[in-house]
Amino acid sequence: MEKHSYIGKSVEEAIENAKIDLQELEENLIIKTKEEIKGGLFKSKKVEIEVIEKREVVKEIKNYLINLLKNMGFEANIELKSNDEVPKYVIYSDNDALLIGKNGKNLQALSLLTSQYVKNEIGRSFKFLIDVNSYKEKHERQIERLAKNVAREVAKTKIEAKLDSMNSYERRIVHNVLTNNKRVYTESEGEEPNRYVVIKPKED
């Protein structure tokens, strides 16, 4: 992953130099101030920045995943998709079940490992998604269906319902899908790792 250095009298000028040289918009660049270069007797101080193009990070994540899976002994293909401008890497392997793991635990670990690698490389977090053969997509649909079905029951009976324990990502799906529901509302309760969502009826 290529990292570029630019110097200017100010951070703004250094960024402008980067934009001109790389022919890129600022929103497509990851910018980190490296250091202030002190001026001499007749020289003004300058600022040095480090710049990485976001598309380089997107490519680097794919390369990292390919090498990681190869070292783990998996034969895999990775398809890169864009999801609301967030890069999504869909893995197709010779053993999807093992890559996903029980309740998606191995997939979660793979995402965490990749996130940490990217953070170490660019000095900050970077939004992306990893899926195995659309497992996450199907799992999301299942949770959404469950939430809607339970919400209908709660609205009809006026009795609150407690869902099984879920991780924060799964709980967010439930909250999001029912956020505009006029007859029920949701609350997370319990302690990690056993936090769960309760779907409650709204007062008439």
DRENSE-505200 format. One line per 3 residues: number of its first residue (from 1); their letters; for each residue x, y, z of N, C-alpha, C. Coordinates in steps of 0.05 Angstrom, whole numbers. Atoms other than C-alpha are relative to their C-alpha. Example, Ala and Ser with C-alpha at 12.3 -4.5 7.8 and 13.67 -1.06 7.14 Angstrom:
residues 2
1> AS> 18:-24:0:246:-90:156:18:24:0  -16:-24:-1:273:-21:143:-15:22:14
//
This chain:
residues 204
1> MEK> 17:-24:0:0:0:0:18:25:0  -18:-24:3:32:65:-23:-9:23:18  4:-23:-18:39:122:27:16:23:-12
4> HSY> -13:-23:12:55:191:1:5:22:21  -6:-22:-18:87:250:37:-1:26:-15  2:-27:12:71:323:23:7:21:21
7> IGK> -8:-21:-18:98:387:52:-13:26:-8  12:-27:6:65:456:57:5:18:24  -3:-19:-22:67:519:98:-20:-4:22
10> SVE> 21:7:-19:3:495:131:-10:-28:-8  12:26:6:-36:429:134:-17:3:-25  17:-5:23:-85:460:84:15:0:-26
13> EAI> -17:-2:25:-30:476:34:11:-28:-7  -11:27:5:0:406:42:-22:-18:-12  23:16:11:-69:375:29:-5:8:-29
16> ENA> 5:-10:27:-78:419:-32:21:-11:-19  -22:11:17:-10:395:-59:-6:-30:-6  7:28:3:-33:323:-48:-22:-4:-20
19> KID> 23:1:18:-99:334:-84:8:4:-29  -9:-7:27:-64:365:-144:17:-23:-11  -19:21:9:-10:311:-148:-15:-26:-5
22> LQE> 14:26:3:-57:251:-139:-25:3:-16  25:-4:16:-115:282:-178:-24:-13:14  22:13:-16:-163:262:-122:-14:21:17
25> LEE> 15:-17:-19:-217:295:-80:10:-7:28  -10:4:-28:-200:304:-6:-15:-23:14  16:21:-14:-257:256:15:10:-28:-8
28> NLI> -11:26:9:-220:200:-23:28:-5:11  -27:3:-11:-156:210:17:-1:-4:30  -4:3:-29:-134:188:86:24:17:6
31> IKT> -21:-19:-5:-92:244:114:8:0:30  -10:0:-27:-47:242:175:23:20:1  -21:-20:-3:-4:300:199:24:-15:13
34> KEE> -23:14:-10:66:272:208:16:17:20  -16:-17:-18:106:329:237:2:28:-10  -5:-28:7:120:403:238:30:2:-4
37> IKG> -29:-4:5:187:420:205:7:28:8  -7:-27:-11:217:477:244:18:15:-21  -16:-16:19:245:533:201:25:10:13
40> GLF> -26:-12:-10:315:562:207:-4:29:6  0:-29:-6:333:634:219:-17:16:-20  15:-15:21:304:658:152:-21:-17:-14
43> KSK> 19:17:12:258:600:137:-25:-4:19  24:4:-17:186:593:160:-4:-30:4  5:29:-6:162:527:191:-18:-12:-21
46> KVE> 17:14:19:129:475:147:-12:-24:13  14:24:-11:82:417:158:1:-23:-20  -1:24:17:90:347:131:-24:-18:6
49> IEV> 23:19:-4:30:301:120:5:-26:-15  -1:26:14:23:228:101:-27:-5:-12  25:3:14:-30:212:50:-2:-28:-12
52> IEK> 6:27:12:-61:144:30:-26:3:-15  25:0:15:-113:138:-25:-18:-22:10  19:20:-11:-176:102:0:-1:-25:-18
55> REV> 2:23:18:-177:58:-63:24:-19:4  -23:17:-6:-107:34:-43:-6:-18:24  8:15:-24:-135:12:25:-19:-22:-8
58> VKE> 20:20:10:-193:-24:-10:15:-24:-13  -16:21:14:-142:-63:-53:16:-15:21  -17:12:-20:-97:-76:7:-16:-20:17
61> IKN> 16:18:-16:-154:-108:47:-5:-26:-15  5:24:16:-169:-156:-10:26:-17:-1  -25:14:1:-95:-175:-16:6:-14:27
64> YLI> -5:11:-27:-90:-185:60:-17:-25:4  18:23:-4:-151:-231:60:9:-24:-17  -9:22:18:-125:-272:0:23:-14:14
67> NLL> -24:12:-13:-58:-283:36:-7:-14:26  8:11:-26:-90:-296:104:-14:-27:-4  15:24:5:-138:-348:76:18:-22:-11
70> KNM> -18:19:12:-83:-381:36:18:-13:22  -17:10:-22:-39:-387:98:-16:-17:20  18:17:-17:-99:-417:135:-8:-26:-14
73> GFE> 6:25:15:-104:-470:81:-26:0:-15  26:-1:14:-168:-446:47:5:7:-30  2:-8:28:-179:-445:-28:-23:19:-2
76> ANI> 23:-20:0:-220:-381:-37:2:20:-22  2:-22:18:-243:-329:-85:-14:23:15  12:-22:-14:-261:-259:-62:-11:20:-20
79> ELK> 14:-19:17:-312:-215:-96:-3:26:15  2:-27:-12:-309:-140:-82:-25:14:-9  24:-15:7:-376:-104:-79:-1:26:15
82> SND> 3:-25:-14:-396:-35:-58:-28:1:13  25:0:-15:-449:-27:-4:-3:28:13  2:-28:-10:-470:47:6:28:12:4
85> EVP> -27:-10:0:-398:65:-10:19:-13:20  -16:15:-18:-373:16:42:9:-26:-16  -8:23:15:-330:-38:8:-8:-26:14
88> KYV> 9:25:-11:-357:-108:18:15:-23:-14  -16:22:11:-314:-170:9:-15:-26:5  14:25:-3:-353:-234:-5:18:-23:-7
91> IYS> -18:23:4:-312:-297:4:-15:-25:-8  11:26:8:-328:-361:-33:23:-20:3  -22:18:-6:-286:-419:-7:-7:-29:-3
94> DND> 5:29:2:-278:-494:-8:-12:-11:27  12:8:-26:-304:-496:65:-13:24:13  14:-24:-11:-353:-439:78:-9:-4:29
97> ALL> 11:5:-27:-382:-472:141:22:5:21  -22:-3:-19:-314:-473:175:9:29:2  -7:-29:-1:-299:-401:155:-20:16:15
100> IGK> 22:-14:-15:-366:-378:183:2:-7:29  -1:9:-28:-361:-419:247:-28:1:13  26:1:-14:-416:-430:298:-10:29:6
103> NGK> 12:-27:-4:-463:-369:299:18:22:-12  -17:-20:14:-413:-333:253:24:9:16  -23:-7:-17:-358:-333:306:26:3:-15
106> NLQ> -25:-1:15:-301:-348:258:0:23:-20  3:-23:18:-326:-296:208:5:26:15  -4:-24:-17:-328:-245:264:29:3:7
109> ALS> -28:-1:-7:-257:-263:284:17:9:-24  -14:-8:25:-234:-255:211:-3:30:-4  5:-29:3:-266:-186:208:17:16:20
112> LLT> -15:-14:-21:-233:-166:274:30:1:-6  -28:2:8:-165:-190:251:7:19:-22  -4:-17:23:-171:-152:186:-1:30:8
115> SQY> 3:-27:-10:-195:-89:221:25:10:14  -24:-7:-16:-135:-90:268:24:4:-19  -22:-3:20:-87:-100:209:-2:28:-14
118> VKN> 4:-25:14:-117:-40:172:6:24:19  -4:-21:-20:-116:3:235:30:5:5  -29:-2:-4:-42:-13:245:14:13:-24
121> EIG> -12:-10:24:-27:4:173:-5:30:-5  7:-27:7:-64:70:166:-4:19:24  2:-16:-25:-69:93:239:-28:8:8
124> RSF> 27:-5:-8:-144:94:243:-18:-22:-11  18:21:9:-205:50:232:-11:7:-28  9:-3:28:-233:40:162:-25:-18:-3
127> KFL> 25:15:2:-305:18:147:0:-19:-24  3:20:22:-313:-47:107:-16:-23:12  15:23:-9:-354:-111:110:13:-25:-12
130> IDV> -8:26:11:-333:-184:102:-23:-20:4  22:21:0:-383:-239:85:11:-25:-13  -7:25:13:-377:-312:67:-25:-11:-13
133> NSY> 22:11:16:-423:-335:11:-27:12:8  24:-15:-7:-475:-282:31:-13:-10:26  10:10:-26:-482:-314:101:-13:23:16
136> KEK> 10:-23:-16:-489:-246:135:-26:11:-10  24:-10:13:-540:-222:85:-24:-17:7  22:19:-7:-583:-284:96:-8:2:29
139> HER> 4:-1:-29:-574:-279:171:-15:25:8  13:-25:-5:-595:-206:171:-30:-2:-7  28:4:9:-659:-224:132:-15:-16:20
142> QIE> 13:18:-20:-674:-279:183:-8:16:25  5:-17:-24:-667:-230:241:-22:20:-4  21:-20:7:-710:-178:206:-28:-13:0
145> RLA> 26:15:1:-765:-230:193:-9:-7:28  6:7:-27:-762:-254:265:-11:25:15  7:-25:-14:-766:-182:292:-28:9:-8
148> KNV> 27:-9:10:-827:-165:248:-22:-19:9  21:20:-9:-864:-230:266:-6:3:29  4:-3:-29:-853:-221:341:-14:27:6
151> ARE> 13:-26:-3:-872:-147:335:-30:-1:-5  29:3:6:-938:-166:303:-15:-13:23  12:14:-23:-952:-214:360:-3:17:24
154> VAK> 0:-18:-23:-934:-163:413:-21:22:-4  20:-21:5:-978:-110:380:-28:-11:4  26:13:-2:-1036:-159:379:-7:-7:29
157> TKI> 6:10:-27:-1030:-188:449:6:21:22  -8:-20:-19:-1001:-126:484:18:-12:22  -19:13:-19:-951:-173:519:28:2:-12
160> EAK> -27:-4:10:-877:-156:513:13:-27:-4  -14:25:6:-830:-209:484:30:4:1  -30:-1:-2:-757:-223:499:12:-19:-21
163> LDS> -14:16:20:-713:-247:442:24:-13:12  -24:14:-10:-654:-294:450:24:20:1  -24:-16:-2:-585:-265:467:11:5:-28
166> MNS> -11:-8:26:-554:-227:408:25:17:5  -22:-19:-2:-489:-191:395:-10:28:-8  8:-28:4:-490:-115:386:-9:5:-29
169> YER> 7:-3:28:-493:-120:310:-28:-11:-6  27:12:4:-554:-166:312:-22:16:14  20:-16:-14:-589:-124:364:-6:26:-16
172> RIV> 4:-25:16:-579:-62:320:-19:-5:-23  18:7:22:-614:-98:262:-29:1:10  27:1:-11:-675:-110:307:-10:29:6
175> HNV> 7:-28:-7:-675:-37:333:-7:15:-26  3:-15:25:-668:-10:262:-26:-7:-15  23:9:16:-723:-52:230:-26:8:14
178> LTN> 25:-7:-14:-774:-33:284:0:29:10  -2:-27:-11:-752:39:297:-24:18:-7  23:-17:7:-812:69:259:-27:-14:4
181> NKR> 25:15:-5:-863:17:282:-17:17:19  19:-17:-16:-924:54:309:-12:-15:24  14:15:-21:-947:-3:355:19:-13:20
184> VYT> -19:12:-19:-883:-29:388:26:17:1  -26:-11:-2:-815:-5:412:19:-20:11  -20:19:-9:-750:-40:429:19:11:20
187> ESE> -20:-7:-19:-701:-39:486:20:-23:4  -19:21:-7:-636:-77:499:3:-2:30  -2:5:-28:-630:-109:567:20:-22:6
190> GEE> -19:21:-7:-583:-155:605:29:9:-2  -29:-6:0:-507:-158:610:14:-16:-22  -16:14:20:-457:-176:556:13:-25:13
193> PNR> 7:5:28:-448:-228:528:-29:-10:-4  28:11:2:-521:-245:543:-21:22:-2  20:-21:4:-554:-179:524:-20:-8:-21
196> YVV> 22:8:18:-620:-186:488:-18:24:-5  19:-21:6:-675:-144:457:-27:-8:10  28:4:-8:-744:-137:488:-17:18:-18
199> IKP> 20:-15:17:-801:-117:441:-24:5:17  21:-8:-19:-853:-78:480:-23:14:-14  22:-14:13:-923:-53:462:0:29:8
202> KED> 3:-29:-6:-934:22:457:-28:4:12  26:-6:-11:-991:52:497:-18:12:-22  19:-11:20:-1053:67:455:-4:29:5
//
